C-alpha cells in the first residue's frame, strides 16, 4: 500500500517522533508505515485521517504490487 | 520515552515504554527468581516437613502467575500494533520451533546423536528461537 504520510508530516514540519506521539504509537511504527513496510490497522488509519483532517483514501492508496506483506490485492 | 501532546488522539494513550518491562513486571521477575532459587536450595539441602515440600514449589508457581499477568498488562499498555506484531512473530517462531524440536528429539535420541533431554536445553532453545524471531521481525519492519 502506498501512502502520503511522509509528505503530510513534512508539510506540518513534524518529526517522526512528534507524529508518533500525536498518534499514540512508537516512532518505529511511523517509520515502518512511511517506508511501506507495515500497513496500519483500520483504527490507526482513521486516527491518521482525523489528525490530518483528510479522508483515509487521501492518505493511503493501494499499491501496484500488493500490500506491505507482499500479498496481492484483489480488485 | 514519547512526548505526550495535548491533542493526542483520545482513547489511545501515547506509547511510553516500547516494550520495556514496568517496575511491577521487574519486581515479579526478581521475586520469581528468588523464590525459585531459595525453594530449590531448601528442598535440596534441608530436611523439611512434608507439608512444606508441597508448599515450596507452589510459591514460585503463584509468583510466576503474577509475573505473567504483569507482562501481559505491560504488553497491552505499552506496545502499539507494530510492536505487538513483532512480538507475535517472535512468539510464533519460539513456540513453533520448540514444537518441531521436541518432535524431532526422540528420533535424534534413538539414532544416538543426543542424550536424554535436559529441561534447561529446552529453555535455552526456546529463548534462542524467541530472540532470533524477534530480531528477524524487527529487522523486517525497520
Backbone of each chain as ProteinMPNN parsed JSONL, in Angstrom:
{"seq_chain_A": "XXXXXXXXXXXXXXXXXXXXXXXXXXXXXXXXXXXXXXXXXXXXXXXXXXXXXXXXXXXXXXXXXXXXXXXXXXX", "coords_chain_A": {"N_chain_A": [[0.842, -1.195, 0.0], [0.526, 2.205, -0.856], [1.398, 5.393, 0.575], [0.892, 8.799, 1.748], [2.103, 9.73, 3.945], [4.634, 10.654, 4.78], [4.933, 12.988, 3.292], [2.744, 14.507, 4.179], [3.417, 14.781, 6.835], [5.799, 16.217, 6.615], [4.828, 18.595, 5.558], [3.686, 19.728, 7.755], [5.821, 20.093, 9.306], [6.552, 18.22, 11.225], [8.356, 15.956, 13.26], [9.205, 12.45, 13.026], [8.986, 11.332, 15.539], [7.365, 13.175, 16.811], [4.97, 12.991, 15.376], [4.419, 10.349, 15.957], [3.944, 10.498, 18.709], [1.644, 12.065, 18.713], [-0.116, 10.313, 17.547], [-0.086, 8.257, 19.289], [1.574, 6.053, 19.038], [4.642, 4.149, 18.467], [7.818, 5.565, 17.344], [9.076, 3.899, 15.607], [6.959, 2.561, 14.428], [5.711, 4.589, 12.934], [7.773, 5.119, 11.141], [7.957, 2.612, 9.825], [5.487, 2.538, 8.56], [5.659, 4.77, 6.881], [7.72, 3.977, 5.162], [6.492, 1.964, 3.874], [6.627, -0.603, 4.821], [4.941, -1.589, 6.633], [1.493, -1.928, 7.048], [-0.968, 0.086, 8.478], [-3.431, -0.61, 11.079], [-7.033, -0.463, 10.707], [-8.301, 1.232, 12.688], [-6.05, 2.834, 13.409], [-5.439, 3.998, 10.971], [-7.728, 5.545, 10.653], [-7.339, 7.312, 12.746], [-5.096, 8.657, 11.849], [-6.166, 9.879, 9.586], [-7.996, 11.535, 10.842], [-6.288, 13.168, 12.317], [-4.835, 14.513, 10.318], [-6.914, 15.682, 9.1], [-8.133, 14.628, 6.807], [-9.464, 12.33, 4.304], [-9.277, 8.748, 4.597], [-8.594, 7.535, 2.18], [-7.293, 9.609, 0.987], [-4.871, 9.583, 2.096], [-3.896, 6.958, 2.031], [-3.238, 4.725, -0.628], [-3.978, 1.931, -2.736], [-1.215, -0.119, -3.594], [0.698, -1.003, -6.562], [1.867, -3.475, -6.451], [0.642, -4.961, -4.486], [0.18, -5.273, -0.901], [2.076, -4.355, 2.092], [2.829, -6.806, 3.093], [3.368, -8.313, 0.931], [1.291, -9.608, -0.158], [-1.016, -10.035, -2.777], [-3.339, -7.585, -3.829], [-6.672, -8.014, -4.376], [-8.84, -6.926, -7.016]], "CA_chain_A": [[0.0, 0.0, 0.0], [1.27, 3.475, -0.884], [0.801, 6.426, 1.432], [1.474, 10.147, 1.672], [2.339, 10.121, 5.339], [5.871, 11.429, 4.9], [4.673, 14.323, 2.722], [1.835, 15.215, 5.087], [4.188, 15.104, 8.048], [6.758, 17.272, 6.264], [4.068, 19.839, 5.386], [3.42, 20.283, 9.091], [7.135, 20.2, 9.965], [6.591, 17.331, 12.386], [9.314, 14.851, 13.213], [8.539, 11.153, 13.179], [8.68, 11.155, 16.961], [6.24, 14.052, 17.14], [3.772, 12.375, 14.81], [4.171, 9.122, 16.724], [3.337, 10.883, 19.985], [0.276, 12.534, 18.447], [-0.943, 9.155, 17.201], [-0.039, 7.282, 20.375], [2.325, 4.856, 18.636], [6.089, 4.352, 18.56], [8.428, 6.151, 16.157], [9.359, 2.778, 14.708], [5.727, 2.275, 13.684], [5.559, 5.66, 11.937], [8.802, 4.885, 10.119], [7.592, 1.416, 9.052], [4.347, 2.894, 7.702], [6.154, 5.693, 5.848], [8.541, 3.254, 4.182], [5.648, 0.961, 3.219], [6.91, -1.946, 5.309], [3.851, -2.006, 7.518], [0.214, -1.263, 6.811], [-1.601, 0.276, 9.783], [-4.777, -1.138, 11.271], [-8.074, 0.493, 10.324], [-8.421, 2.301, 13.696], [-4.919, 3.758, 13.329], [-5.613, 4.758, 9.726], [-8.763, 6.557, 10.931], [-6.73, 8.344, 13.589], [-4.241, 9.474, 10.979], [-7.056, 10.709, 8.771], [-8.549, 12.558, 11.728], [-5.207, 14.086, 12.684], [-4.505, 15.341, 9.157], [-8.193, 16.225, 8.6], [-8.296, 14.124, 5.438], [-10.078, 11.015, 4.256], [-8.261, 7.681, 4.579], [-8.13, 7.304, 0.795], [-6.399, 10.703, 0.612], [-3.552, 9.269, 2.67], [-3.462, 5.621, 1.596], [-3.714, 4.228, -1.918], [-3.461, 0.581, -2.985], [-0.022, -0.156, -4.428], [0.613, -1.854, -7.759], [2.384, -4.812, -6.175], [0.05, -5.518, -3.277], [0.45, -4.522, 0.317], [3.421, -4.486, 2.664], [3.144, -8.207, 3.364], [3.659, -8.984, -0.321], [0.074, -10.252, -0.653], [-1.651, -9.298, -3.869], [-4.647, -7.025, -3.516], [-7.614, -8.309, -5.457], [-9.586, -5.738, -7.442]], "C_chain_A": [[0.884, 1.255, 0.0], [0.609, 4.467, 0.066], [1.571, 7.738, 1.329], [1.874, 10.66, 3.05], [3.569, 11.019, 5.482], [5.66, 12.866, 4.404], [3.806, 15.144, 3.675], [2.55, 15.641, 6.365], [5.145, 16.258, 7.773], [6.047, 18.621, 6.106], [3.807, 20.525, 6.724], [4.703, 20.429, 9.91], [7.193, 19.385, 11.251], [7.702, 16.313, 12.185], [8.527, 13.539, 13.322], [8.119, 10.921, 14.627], [7.461, 11.976, 17.372], [4.928, 13.459, 16.614], [3.402, 11.12, 15.597], [3.481, 9.441, 18.051], [1.898, 11.348, 19.795], [-0.669, 11.372, 18.151], [-0.988, 8.12, 18.328], [0.62, 5.981, 19.971], [3.82, 5.15, 18.766], [6.621, 4.975, 17.266], [8.737, 5.076, 15.123], [8.137, 2.458, 13.84], [5.508, 3.321, 12.596], [6.549, 5.436, 10.798], [8.433, 3.694, 9.226], [6.421, 1.71, 8.113], [4.822, 3.789, 6.557], [6.943, 4.962, 4.761], [7.761, 2.131, 3.501], [5.9, -0.457, 3.686], [5.796, -2.483, 6.19], [2.599, -1.214, 7.176], [-0.514, -1.121, 8.143], [-2.97, -0.392, 9.846], [-5.788, -0.065, 10.864], [-8.261, 1.581, 11.384], [-7.28, 3.317, 13.631], [-5.002, 4.609, 12.061], [-6.663, 5.856, 9.922], [-8.186, 7.678, 11.792], [-5.821, 9.255, 12.786], [-5.097, 10.419, 10.142], [-7.625, 11.849, 9.604], [-7.499, 13.615, 12.07], [-4.876, 15.046, 11.536], [-5.746, 15.987, 8.527], [-8.379, 15.89, 7.117], [-9.098, 12.826, 5.498], [-8.966, 9.966, 4.186], [-7.706, 7.489, 3.178], [-7.283, 8.465, 0.282], [-4.977, 10.458, 1.133], [-3.015, 7.945, 2.126], [-4.074, 5.267, 0.244], [-3.159, 2.81, -2.118], [-2.266, 0.62, -3.925], [-0.179, -1.127, -5.582], [0.999, -3.291, -7.442], [1.798, -5.424, -4.909], [0.435, -4.712, -2.059], [1.829, -4.844, 0.875], [3.817, -5.927, 2.93], [3.486, -8.966, 2.083], [2.436, -9.696, -0.881], [-0.543, -9.387, -1.741], [-3.018, -8.804, -3.427], [-5.576, -7.321, -4.679], [-8.44, -7.069, -5.761], [-11.016, -5.795, -7.016]], "O_chain_A": [[1.854, 1.35, 0.752], [-0.592, 4.388, 0.326], [2.721, 7.783, 0.892], [1.97, 11.865, 3.281], [3.547, 12.012, 6.209], [6.139, 13.825, 5.009], [4.087, 16.311, 3.945], [2.309, 16.724, 6.898], [5.287, 17.166, 8.593], [6.593, 19.661, 6.473], [3.719, 21.75, 6.803], [4.665, 20.842, 11.069], [7.801, 19.801, 12.238], [7.952, 15.866, 11.066], [7.345, 13.532, 13.665], [7.045, 10.386, 14.902], [6.637, 11.533, 18.171], [3.917, 13.431, 17.315], [2.229, 10.863, 15.867], [2.554, 8.744, 18.463], [1.033, 11.059, 20.622], [-1.86, 11.429, 18.458], [-1.826, 7.219, 18.319], [0.275, 4.921, 20.493], [4.214, 6.258, 19.129], [5.965, 4.922, 16.226], [8.668, 5.317, 13.918], [8.273, 2.127, 12.662], [5.16, 2.98, 11.465], [6.192, 5.553, 9.626], [8.582, 3.766, 8.007], [6.371, 1.19, 6.999], [4.437, 3.591, 5.405], [6.839, 5.295, 3.58], [8.302, 1.425, 2.649], [5.457, -1.413, 3.049], [5.72, -3.682, 6.457], [2.638, 0.008, 7.035], [-0.663, -2.104, 8.868], [-3.583, -0.696, 8.823], [-5.432, 1.102, 10.698], [-8.371, 2.753, 11.026], [-7.506, 4.518, 13.778], [-4.675, 5.795, 12.079], [-6.504, 6.966, 9.415], [-8.504, 8.85, 11.592], [-5.776, 10.465, 13.008], [-4.791, 11.603, 10.008], [-7.726, 12.983, 9.138], [-7.796, 14.809, 12.106], [-4.663, 16.238, 11.755], [-5.647, 16.735, 7.555], [-8.728, 16.743, 6.301], [-9.376, 12.293, 6.572], [-7.848, 10.265, 3.766], [-6.502, 7.303, 2.999], [-6.621, 8.333, -0.747], [-4.014, 11.061, 0.658], [-1.833, 7.827, 1.803], [-5.263, 5.479, 0.005], [-2.029, 2.515, -1.728], [-2.297, 1.313, -4.942], [-1.076, -1.97, -5.582], [0.517, -4.223, -8.087], [2.405, -6.319, -4.321], [0.955, -3.602, -2.172], [2.64, -5.51, 0.231], [5.006, -6.244, 2.987], [3.854, -10.139, 2.142], [2.508, -10.317, -1.942], [-0.584, -8.162, -1.632], [-3.759, -9.509, -2.742], [-5.312, -6.935, -5.818], [-8.708, -6.259, -4.874], [-11.781, -4.872, -7.295]]}, "seq_chain_B": "XXXXXXXXXXXXXXXXXXXXXXXXXXXXXXXXXXXXXXXXXXXXXXXXXXXXXXXXXXXXXXXXXXXXXXXXXXXXXXXXXXXXXXXXXXXXXXXXXXXXXXXXXXXXXXXXXXXXXXXXXXXXXXXXXXXXXXXXXXXXXX", "coords_chain_B": {"N_chain_B": [[11.484, 7.928, 25.697], [8.205, 8.668, 24.666], [6.864, 11.882, 23.861], [4.047, 13.395, 25.337], [1.32, 14.84, 23.729], [-0.945, 17.57, 23.822], [-3.046, 17.39, 22.055], [-3.18, 14.763, 21.428], [-4.615, 11.729, 20.189], [-7.733, 10.958, 21.628], [-8.431, 8.282, 23.9], [-6.451, 6.642, 23.044], [-3.657, 6.032, 24.534], [-0.402, 7.559, 24.647], [2.419, 5.783, 23.396], [4.608, 4.627, 25.699], [6.649, 3.022, 26.693], [7.727, 1.271, 24.825], [7.783, -1.522, 24.963], [9.409, -1.993, 27.098], [9.986, -3.531, 30.246], [7.78, -2.918, 33.011], [8.052, -1.486, 36.353], [6.608, -3.112, 38.035], [6.524, -5.524, 36.642], [9.246, -6.157, 36.567], [9.717, -6.414, 39.303], [8.127, -8.656, 39.971], [9.484, -10.527, 38.418], [11.992, -10.629, 39.646], [11.193, -11.49, 42.182], [10.213, -13.98, 41.481], [12.542, -15.293, 40.583], [14.061, -15.284, 42.955], [12.389, -16.751, 44.725], [12.357, -19.166, 43.411], [15.07, -19.933, 43.429], [15.621, -20.011, 46.221], [13.718, -21.877, 47.021], [14.544, -24.234, 45.645], [17.08, -24.568, 46.782], [16.428, -24.957, 49.498], [14.854, -27.304, 49.377], [16.72, -29.098, 48.446], [18.85, -29.101, 50.261], [17.973, -28.998, 52.898], [16.133, -30.604, 55.528], [12.822, -30.842, 55.313], [9.436, -30.526, 56.544], [6.716, -32.639, 55.334], [4.503, -31.108, 54.467], [5.632, -28.68, 53.773], [7.088, -29.42, 51.604], [5.202, -29.569, 49.649], [4.283, -27.008, 49.65], [6.427, -25.267, 49.07], [7.144, -25.497, 46.21], [4.842, -24.373, 45.239], [4.964, -21.698, 45.715], [6.799, -20.223, 43.856], [5.295, -20.844, 41.641], [2.865, -19.493, 41.997], [3.842, -16.871, 42.114], [4.914, -16.738, 39.58], [2.573, -16.717, 38.071], [1.578, -14.153, 38.673], [3.653, -12.674, 37.612], [3.387, -13.255, 34.879], [0.899, -12.084, 34.458], [1.506, -9.377, 34.912], [3.272, -9.015, 32.807], [1.694, -9.405, 30.505], [-0.071, -7.306, 30.883], [1.673, -5.128, 30.65], [2.371, -5.438, 27.956], [-0.079, -4.912, 26.747], [-0.528, -2.273, 27.509], [1.774, -0.792, 26.842], [2.723, -1.379, 24.31], [2.456, -0.724, 20.828], [0.554, -1.439, 17.813], [2.376, -2.413, 15.864], [4.605, -3.2, 17.362], [3.413, -5.209, 18.887], [2.864, -6.993, 16.862], [5.45, -7.694, 16.056], [6.326, -8.979, 18.387], [4.486, -11.055, 18.404], [5.21, -12.488, 16.117], [7.766, -13.292, 16.915], [7.078, -14.902, 19.096], [5.669, -16.883, 17.755], [7.695, -18.07, 16.245], [9.29, -19.046, 18.332], [7.542, -20.845, 19.722], [6.638, -22.535, 17.645], [9.101, -23.461, 16.628], [10.116, -24.765, 18.878], [8.213, -26.758, 19.165], [8.677, -28.31, 16.851], [11.316, -29.054, 17.406], [10.972, -30.604, 19.745], [9.503, -32.698, 18.724], [11.26, -33.861, 16.941], [13.369, -34.585, 18.545], [13.181, -37.176, 19.972], [13.731, -38.875, 17.83], [16.353, -38.177, 17.174], [17.526, -38.978, 19.537], [17.057, -41.74, 19.469], [18.637, -42.355, 17.336], [21.051, -42.035, 18.435], [22.427, -39.664, 18.532], [22.06, -37.689, 20.457], [21.788, -37.234, 24.058], [19.588, -37.954, 26.888], [16.857, -35.633, 27.315], [17.472, -32.489, 28.665], [15.795, -30.237, 30.815], [16.754, -27.622, 30.848], [17.972, -27.35, 28.427], [15.795, -27.267, 26.739], [14.712, -24.858, 27.583], [16.788, -23.111, 26.841], [16.788, -23.447, 24.05], [14.235, -22.49, 23.438], [14.459, -19.791, 24.264], [16.518, -18.946, 22.567], [15.327, -19.274, 20.033], [13.207, -17.476, 20.315], [14.511, -14.977, 20.613], [15.868, -14.879, 18.172], [13.693, -14.859, 16.389], [12.491, -12.459, 17.162], [14.487, -10.546, 16.53], [14.659, -10.936, 13.771], [12.067, -10.23, 12.915], [11.958, -7.58, 13.778], [13.935, -6.454, 12.231], [12.792, -6.728, 9.73], [10.742, -4.84, 9.713], [12.062, -2.473, 9.928]], "CA_chain_B": [[10.065, 7.993, 26.053], [7.489, 9.555, 23.766], [6.266, 13.06, 24.46], [2.595, 13.423, 25.241], [0.824, 16.098, 23.211], [-2.276, 17.87, 24.339], [-4.075, 16.991, 21.102], [-3.055, 13.342, 21.078], [-5.931, 11.147, 19.991], [-8.317, 10.456, 22.87], [-8.683, 6.854, 23.936], [-5.236, 5.91, 22.685], [-2.547, 6.644, 25.254], [0.88, 7.559, 23.944], [3.297, 4.651, 23.7], [5.602, 5.188, 26.608], [7.764, 2.165, 27.081], [8.225, 0.497, 23.68], [8.018, -2.906, 25.325], [10.287, -2.146, 28.265], [9.202, -4.019, 31.377], [7.468, -1.948, 34.059], [8.63, -1.803, 37.665], [5.848, -4.248, 38.575], [6.971, -6.754, 35.97], [10.602, -6.444, 37.044], [9.625, -6.867, 40.697], [7.644, -10.042, 39.967], [10.541, -11.376, 37.848], [13.002, -10.81, 40.704], [10.578, -12.333, 43.215], [10.148, -15.338, 40.926], [13.896, -15.85, 40.61], [14.46, -15.515, 44.355], [11.587, -17.848, 45.288], [12.803, -20.396, 42.738], [16.394, -20.278, 43.952], [15.514, -20.369, 47.639], [12.938, -23.116, 47.098], [15.392, -25.359, 45.216], [18.135, -24.746, 47.787], [15.838, -25.53, 50.723], [14.426, -28.68, 49.127], [17.883, -29.956, 48.209], [19.844, -29.125, 51.341], [17.395, -29.034, 54.24], [15.048, -31.559, 55.756], [11.617, -30.038, 55.561], [8.238, -31.355, 56.744], [6.021, -32.962, 54.069], [3.622, -30.005, 54.036], [6.481, -27.665, 53.139], [7.517, -29.937, 50.292], [4.145, -29.209, 48.693], [4.079, -25.554, 49.668], [7.559, -24.538, 48.472], [7.025, -25.334, 44.748], [3.652, -23.585, 44.906], [5.264, -20.262, 45.835], [7.195, -19.654, 42.558], [4.204, -21.037, 40.678], [1.934, -18.377, 42.199], [4.533, -15.638, 41.72], [5.0, -16.797, 38.116], [1.279, -16.288, 37.537], [1.505, -12.685, 38.764], [4.626, -12.147, 36.641], [2.762, -13.344, 33.554], [-0.167, -11.081, 34.409], [2.148, -8.062, 34.75], [3.872, -8.958, 31.475], [0.605, -9.208, 29.526], [-0.574, -5.94, 31.099], [2.663, -4.227, 30.04], [2.242, -5.535, 26.5], [-1.328, -4.234, 26.346], [-0.477, -0.831, 27.776], [2.954, -0.093, 26.352], [3.095, -1.678, 22.927], [1.478, -0.399, 19.797], [0.202, -2.601, 16.991], [3.549, -2.977, 15.183], [5.405, -3.892, 18.368], [2.705, -6.445, 19.209], [3.043, -7.882, 15.718], [6.82, -8.205, 16.129], [6.353, -9.948, 19.481], [3.693, -12.213, 17.999], [6.035, -13.259, 15.188], [8.83, -13.911, 17.716], [6.459, -15.979, 19.879], [5.339, -17.957, 16.815], [8.956, -18.757, 15.926], [9.725, -19.768, 19.531], [6.64, -21.967, 20.006], [6.68, -23.459, 16.509], [10.427, -24.075, 16.586], [10.215, -25.699, 20.011], [7.33, -27.874, 18.823], [9.408, -29.15, 15.893], [12.478, -29.585, 18.124], [10.539, -31.661, 20.662], [9.049, -33.836, 17.925], [12.419, -34.488, 16.292], [14.348, -35.008, 19.543], [13.207, -38.634, 20.186], [14.379, -39.516, 16.683], [17.79, -37.96, 17.34], [17.93, -39.794, 20.682], [17.071, -43.13, 19.008], [19.772, -42.503, 16.417], [22.267, -41.987, 19.235], [23.121, -38.378, 18.378], [21.927, -36.873, 21.678], [21.412, -37.959, 25.274], [18.275, -37.579, 27.398], [16.588, -34.184, 27.205], [17.576, -31.68, 29.881], [14.844, -29.117, 30.74], [17.443, -26.355, 30.582], [18.203, -27.307, 26.977], [14.513, -26.812, 26.182], [14.622, -23.43, 27.899], [17.77, -22.393, 26.013], [16.312, -23.479, 22.655], [13.079, -21.592, 23.344], [14.961, -18.406, 24.343], [17.265, -18.679, 21.336], [14.368, -19.113, 18.94], [12.448, -16.242, 20.551], [15.379, -13.827, 20.312], [16.084, -14.884, 16.712], [12.439, -14.422, 15.756], [12.289, -11.038, 17.463], [15.438, -9.744, 15.748], [14.293, -11.047, 12.346], [10.838, -9.443, 12.686], [12.294, -6.174, 13.978], [14.708, -6.03, 11.056], [11.885, -6.663, 8.583], [9.917, -3.63, 9.755], [12.898, -1.295, 10.191]], "C_chain_B": [[9.359, 9.032, 25.178], [6.861, 10.719, 24.52], [4.763, 12.985, 24.315], [2.173, 14.795, 24.751], [-0.603, 16.308, 23.69], [-3.368, 17.417, 23.376], [-3.893, 15.554, 20.637], [-4.442, 12.72, 21.06], [-6.494, 10.608, 21.297], [-8.549, 8.949, 22.778], [-7.477, 6.027, 23.545], [-4.071, 6.562, 23.403], [-1.263, 6.557, 24.455], [1.706, 6.348, 24.361], [4.445, 5.179, 24.533], [6.828, 4.314, 26.757], [8.401, 1.385, 25.956], [8.609, -0.906, 24.108], [8.958, -3.094, 26.497], [9.444, -2.615, 29.446], [8.983, -2.926, 32.416], [8.136, -2.382, 35.362], [7.927, -3.011, 38.268], [6.329, -5.559, 37.959], [8.361, -7.16, 36.446], [10.58, -7.005, 38.46], [9.165, -8.324, 40.76], [8.705, -10.986, 39.418], [11.615, -11.662, 38.894], [12.458, -11.738, 41.791], [10.509, -13.782, 42.752], [11.513, -16.017, 41.01], [14.333, -16.195, 42.022], [13.711, -16.71, 44.932], [12.009, -19.19, 44.687], [14.135, -20.872, 43.32], [16.338, -20.757, 45.396], [14.786, -21.705, 47.787], [13.784, -24.335, 46.735], [16.458, -25.651, 46.267], [17.591, -25.41, 49.047], [15.491, -27.001, 50.51], [15.617, -29.628, 48.954], [18.751, -30.144, 49.448], [19.267, -29.212, 52.746], [16.334, -30.128, 54.329], [13.805, -30.768, 56.157], [10.43, -30.968, 55.775], [7.49, -31.558, 55.424], [5.148, -31.814, 53.557], [4.431, -28.936, 53.286], [6.963, -28.113, 51.765], [6.465, -29.648, 49.218], [4.052, -27.686, 48.528], [5.188, -24.807, 48.912], [7.466, -24.428, 46.943], [5.836, -24.472, 44.344], [3.946, -22.085, 44.931], [5.744, -19.666, 44.502], [6.122, -19.805, 41.484], [3.216, -19.866, 40.762], [2.569, -17.06, 41.752], [4.668, -15.579, 40.197], [3.701, -16.36, 37.455], [1.174, -14.765, 37.555], [2.499, -12.02, 37.814], [4.02, -12.143, 35.238], [1.678, -12.28, 33.391], [0.408, -9.679, 34.195], [2.732, -7.914, 33.347], [2.807, -8.696, 30.414], [0.045, -7.791, 29.653], [0.369, -4.912, 30.475], [2.542, -4.236, 28.52], [1.029, -4.761, 26.02], [-1.189, -2.728, 26.453], [0.634, -0.116, 27.043], [3.235, -0.299, 24.879], [2.012, -1.221, 21.966], [1.332, -1.606, 18.867], [1.408, -3.223, 16.275], [4.413, -3.756, 16.165], [4.753, -5.215, 18.774], [2.893, -7.472, 18.095], [4.441, -8.51, 15.735], [6.932, -9.27, 17.228], [5.594, -11.213, 19.119], [4.503, -13.106, 17.053], [7.157, -13.982, 15.94], [8.274, -15.091, 18.514], [6.12, -17.162, 18.977], [6.584, -18.761, 16.457], [9.397, -19.617, 17.116], [8.858, -21.007, 19.769], [6.699, -23.003, 18.886], [8.004, -24.191, 16.42], [10.605, -25.101, 17.689], [9.372, -26.944, 19.751], [8.059, -28.853, 17.892], [10.596, -29.83, 16.576], [12.079, -30.759, 19.013], [10.044, -32.888, 19.905], [10.226, -34.6, 17.327], [13.37, -35.117, 17.315], [14.36, -36.525, 19.798], [13.88, -39.39, 19.04], [15.901, -39.384, 16.782], [18.34, -38.822, 18.466], [18.033, -41.263, 20.263], [18.254, -43.389, 18.084], [21.102, -42.414, 17.146], [23.059, -40.691, 19.103], [23.112, -37.557, 19.668], [21.543, -37.771, 22.847], [20.0, -37.538, 25.694], [18.1, -36.075, 27.464], [16.623, -33.509, 28.569], [16.588, -30.511, 29.763], [15.515, -27.783, 30.413], [17.808, -26.214, 29.102], [16.942, -26.785, 26.283], [14.373, -25.303, 26.375], [15.56, -22.61, 27.01], [17.324, -22.337, 24.558], [15.161, -22.488, 22.473], [13.527, -20.12, 23.361], [15.694, -18.027, 23.055], [16.346, -18.436, 20.157], [13.589, -17.801, 19.08], [13.261, -15.012, 20.185], [15.623, -13.725, 18.806], [14.839, -14.365, 15.982], [12.193, -12.948, 15.964], [13.196, -10.162, 16.603], [15.077, -9.762, 14.266], [13.072, -10.178, 12.043], [11.144, -7.953, 12.803], [13.058, -5.621, 12.775], [13.804, -5.847, 9.841], [11.117, -5.346, 8.553], [10.739, -2.364, 9.986], [12.974, -0.42, 8.945]], "O_chain_B": [[9.863, 10.137, 24.982], [6.392, 10.575, 25.649], [4.258, 12.557, 23.277], [2.614, 15.809, 25.292], [-1.354, 15.362, 23.926], [-4.479, 17.096, 23.798], [-4.39, 15.171, 19.578], [-5.33, 13.124, 21.811], [-5.805, 9.875, 22.006], [-8.829, 8.417, 21.704], [-7.495, 4.806, 23.708], [-3.542, 7.563, 22.919], [-1.052, 5.618, 23.688], [1.695, 5.941, 25.522], [5.169, 6.08, 24.109], [7.936, 4.823, 26.93], [9.513, 0.88, 26.112], [9.636, -1.431, 23.677], [9.278, -4.226, 26.86], [8.319, -2.152, 29.631], [9.87, -2.112, 32.675], [8.698, -3.472, 35.468], [8.556, -3.838, 38.929], [6.514, -6.561, 38.65], [8.63, -8.335, 36.695], [11.314, -7.939, 38.785], [9.731, -9.129, 41.499], [8.827, -12.118, 39.885], [12.089, -12.792, 39.017], [13.148, -12.643, 42.26], [10.722, -14.702, 43.541], [11.627, -17.162, 41.448], [14.902, -17.259, 42.265], [14.315, -17.583, 45.554], [12.017, -20.215, 45.369], [14.303, -22.045, 43.657], [16.931, -21.776, 45.748], [15.189, -22.557, 48.578], [13.748, -25.35, 47.432], [16.716, -26.806, 46.606], [18.216, -26.315, 49.598], [15.795, -27.845, 51.353], [15.529, -30.813, 49.277], [19.318, -31.216, 49.661], [20.004, -29.474, 53.696], [15.726, -30.514, 53.33], [13.764, -30.119, 57.203], [10.413, -32.079, 55.246], [7.614, -30.747, 54.505], [5.067, -31.581, 52.351], [3.967, -28.368, 52.298], [7.214, -27.294, 50.881], [6.787, -29.501, 48.039], [3.787, -27.163, 47.446], [4.919, -23.837, 48.204], [7.695, -23.34, 46.416], [5.812, -23.909, 43.249], [3.275, -21.299, 44.263], [5.156, -18.686, 44.043], [6.043, -19.011, 40.547], [2.788, -19.321, 39.744], [1.925, -16.238, 41.099], [4.552, -14.51, 39.597], [3.717, -15.712, 36.409], [0.737, -14.156, 36.579], [2.232, -10.945, 37.276], [4.125, -11.16, 34.506], [1.552, -11.658, 32.336], [-0.121, -8.893, 33.409], [2.697, -6.83, 32.765], [2.997, -7.862, 29.528], [-0.275, -7.153, 28.65], [-0.075, -3.948, 29.851], [2.601, -3.189, 27.874], [1.089, -4.047, 25.02], [-1.671, -1.989, 25.594], [0.473, 1.041, 26.654], [3.914, 0.519, 24.258], [0.818, -1.316, 22.251], [1.918, -2.661, 19.11], [1.452, -4.441, 16.1], [4.898, -4.841, 15.846], [5.439, -6.216, 18.981], [3.059, -8.664, 18.353], [4.599, -9.7, 15.465], [7.545, -10.319, 17.032], [6.005, -12.315, 19.481], [4.481, -14.331, 17.176], [7.464, -15.137, 15.645], [8.905, -16.144, 18.602], [6.265, -18.315, 19.385], [6.535, -19.988, 16.375], [9.821, -20.76, 16.944], [9.384, -22.097, 19.994], [6.797, -24.202, 19.145], [8.039, -25.395, 16.167], [11.171, -26.171, 17.47], [9.782, -28.056, 20.084], [8.055, -30.063, 18.119], [10.856, -31.015, 16.363], [12.759, -31.785, 19.037], [10.16, -34.007, 20.405], [10.195, -35.826, 17.219], [14.09, -36.064, 16.999], [15.438, -37.118, 19.84], [14.521, -40.418, 19.257], [16.641, -40.332, 16.515], [19.457, -39.333, 18.385], [18.975, -41.955, 20.648], [18.803, -44.49, 18.05], [22.155, -42.68, 16.567], [24.218, -40.621, 19.51], [24.055, -36.812, 19.936], [21.053, -38.886, 22.674], [19.303, -36.851, 24.947], [19.064, -35.332, 27.645], [15.91, -33.895, 29.496], [16.541, -29.856, 28.721], [14.912, -26.919, 29.776], [17.935, -25.102, 28.588], [17.015, -25.97, 25.364], [13.974, -24.574, 25.467], [15.183, -21.558, 26.494], [17.461, -21.303, 23.903], [15.112, -21.747, 21.491], [13.038, -19.308, 22.577], [15.513, -16.932, 22.523], [16.554, -17.508, 19.375], [13.342, -17.106, 18.094], [12.757, -14.105, 19.522], [15.59, -12.635, 18.234], [14.935, -13.538, 15.076], [11.739, -12.255, 15.054], [12.753, -9.17, 16.023], [15.174, -8.742, 13.583], [13.044, -9.473, 11.034], [10.643, -7.152, 12.013], [12.855, -4.48, 12.36], [14.008, -4.944, 9.029], [10.87, -4.797, 7.479], [10.174, -1.295, 10.215], [13.631, 0.621, 8.961]]}, "name": "protein", "num_of_chains": 2, "seq": "XXXXXXXXXXXXXXXXXXXXXXXXXXXXXXXXXXXXXXXXXXXXXXXXXXXXXXXXXXXXXXXXXXXXXXXXXXXXXXXXXXXXXXXXXXXXXXXXXXXXXXXXXXXXXXXXXXXXXXXXXXXXXXXXXXXXXXXXXXXXXXXXXXXXXXXXXXXXXXXXXXXXXXXXXXXXXXXXXXXXXXXXXXXXXXXXXXXXXXXXXXXXXXXXXXXXXXXXX"}
